[in-house]
């Protein structure tokens, strides 16, 4: 068995998860679910990064030991939110677990034994929030005229650190990295991110400080316990330790390296430069792709605790529902680009595309089947050009969605392909006017009505399969209302290729009009 292996970053537990964390994680979940619907064996990893100076300071500020702080955040905030958002991860790694810390020490010891690590000293500006030493070009000055150097990402003052550290010979891997980027043009996505990394490496790499000696919250350097391993070396290795590095050779061989690492663009360099160099140094294979999503913006600024104005994922799901939440960010923002969030935009898209488009289609078809055929899906009659056109449209939509989501990580493009088909099915009903056909006493009207409603119901069957990775709970309810659970089996057993198998929903399937898939927002009781 070989797995399709997809990962999220592991997230710092200095605070509860916000919309940005959820954005990357939902994207990874959709990708994992899509490949499961392709019939592939998938391994989907997420987790938390629990070491570093940032975590230590946050815990101290809250008057608790760092391990207690991490335990509390993971169990009360991170894991519950992923369950709430229907994240289907196969594993949740914590960097304080022995299965991780022991293997990290072994990996770093191997590098040391190979002569890839040496002892030295370093002095320079350090951003605690990035957990990274900064180059002069990565700093900006405070706007108050004080001249205080700030991290360009977090806009917080950097600290001047001077300490004795151990260094990884990163500078020796620049040419090998550039050769890999050139041989694998899709290794870093999107193209703008790839260009940024390539230009950064071409300027020359500095050796990487891989230990800290001014605090002790971290994995001990095995040959010198007065040092702890740099948090980013520790964190990146989760992708290997979680799948059996130096512990379960069979699982490691079947899973590693990742097919796709999904990351935020602010941590791209760690994943696209440091991580592959570390793997090269230890003779391990490199991941297939590193895909960086853009930032979620509010008023043109990157989302942060200060400018989120109290909005949490749960606030949005309480008003719009979990499936609409999962759908909105991937539909509204091209993955890899920055995108602005607004409550007004979410409301407008929900109303027009989900409630009035998709939800209304499901309600009309199930209601008319119940009314005109007593809830038993009728057998279709002879196809006309209208049905043949819709059949062709489904083939195109399913193929495009599969290619865009499964291959290109173009979630927006894949979702739009499916919703274009939803629009065409709505247009088909508008053109065929089954409510008028039902009133006709002309010969063949009953058969024509059966053909129209069967065609629309079978289209909904296909839509439920194609949208399951994005909106699993809604798709499940639609699947049940079409009687497909009875006639075709569980939705989870269906595959993407099954979606375009026209005429798959058996006549006689029990169709019921269930609850509205996407209630009007002003009718929601939880808003």
Buried (B, 14 or more C-beta within 10 A) or exposed (E): EEBBBBBBBBBBBBEBBBBBBBBBBBBBBBBBBBBBBBEBEBBBBBBBBBBBBBBBBBBEEEEBEBEEBBBBBBEEBBBBBBEBBBBBBBEBBBBBBEBBBBBBBBBBBBBBEEEBBEEEEBEBBBBBBBBBBBEEEBBEEEEEEEEBBBBBBBBBBBEEBEBBBBBBBBEBBBEBBBEBBEEEEBBBBBEEBBEBBBEBBEEEBEBBBBBBBEEEBBBBBBEEEEBBBBBBBBBBBBBBBBBBBEEEEEBBEBBBBBBBBBBBBBBBBBBBBBBBBBBBBBEBEBBBBBBBBBBBBBEEEBBBEEEBEEBBBBBBBBBBBBBBBBBBBBBBBBBBEBBBBEEEEBBEBBBEBBBBBBBBBBBBBBEBBBEBBEBBBBEBBEBEEBBEEBBEBBBBBBBBBBBBBBEBBBBBBBBBBBBBBBBBBBEBBEEBEBEEBBEEEEEEBBBBBBBBBBBBBBBBBBBBBBBBBBBBBBBBBBBBBBBBBEBBEEBEEBEBBBBBBBBBBBBBBBBEBBEBBBBEBEEEEEE
